[in-house]
Amino acid sequence: MTRTAPTAAAAQWTRLWVDASFLMADAAMVMSMRGWRLMAGGRTAAREAERMLGEKVEAGLQLAGALASGRVRTPEGAARTAIATYGKHVRANRRRLG
């Protein structure tokens, strides 16, 4: 039995899975760092909680706008748009908190 090379579509979905996995790992790290900041209490914790809520709303609105624009036409495109939108925010938080 011989193996065939993966098709371009399979390779694209594999890359999407890898990108989503990296986003999940980064998000877990940000959640941990934010948790420590919130547990410390005080003004820093209050600012972090406000920032966290604001960023979630902003990212959600950005994603909704991108999806509603009509430029995203496939499930893969929707997933890539979501990863790009949320990834930008998660990476910025990881740099800021780390």
N, C-alpha and C positions, 0 to 999 in steps of 0.2 A: 504494500500500500504506500502510495506516495502522498506527500503533503503538498498542498497548493499554497501559493503565496496569498496572504490575506488581500481581500479586495479593498479598493479605495474606500468604500463605504464603511467596511468593518474597521479600517484603520482610523477613519474620522471619528467613529463612535468610541473607539478605544481611547483616542486622544481626549475626547470630551469627558470620558470617565476619569482619566488621569487628572485633568484640570479640575474637575469637581472634587476629587479626592484631596488635592492640594488645598482647595478653598476650604473644605471641611476641616482639615488639619489646622490651617491658619485661624479659622473661626474659633476652634476649640481653644487655641492658645490665647486669643483675644478675650474669650469668655473667662478664662482662668485669670488673666492679668486684671481684667475689670473686676472680677470677684474679689481679688485681694484689695484692690483700691476701694471698693465699696465697703468691705469689712473694716477698713481702717477708720471709716466714719469721717465726720467733719465736713468742712467746706469742699474739700477735694472730692469726697464721695458724692455730695450733692451735685456738684458740677458734672461729674462723670455720669450720674444718672440722667441728668437733663440732656447732656450731649448724646448719650446712648439712645434715648427716645427720639430726639431730633434727627439723628443719623438714620434711624430705621425708617422714619416717615419720609425723609428725603430720598433714600435709596429706593423705597417702594414707589414713590411718585416718578422717579427717573425711569424705573423699569416699566411702569404702566405706560408712560409716555412713549417709550421706545417700542413697546408691543402694539400700542394703539396707532402708531404712525403708519402702519401698513407695510413697513419695510421688511418685517420679519414674517416669513411665509412658511417655514417648516418647523417641526418640533425641535430639530437640532438647532436651528437658528434661534428659537426662543430660549433654549437651554444655554447656548453660547452667550446670548444677550444678558441673561440673568447672571451667569458666572462673571462676565465682564463688569456688570454694574455693581454687584455686591463685592466682587473681588477688589475693586478699586477702594472701596470703603474699608474692607477688612485689612488690606495691606497697609493703608494709611494708619489705621488704629494700631496695628502691630508695631509699626515703626515708632509711633508716638508713645505707646505704653511700654515698649521694650527698652 
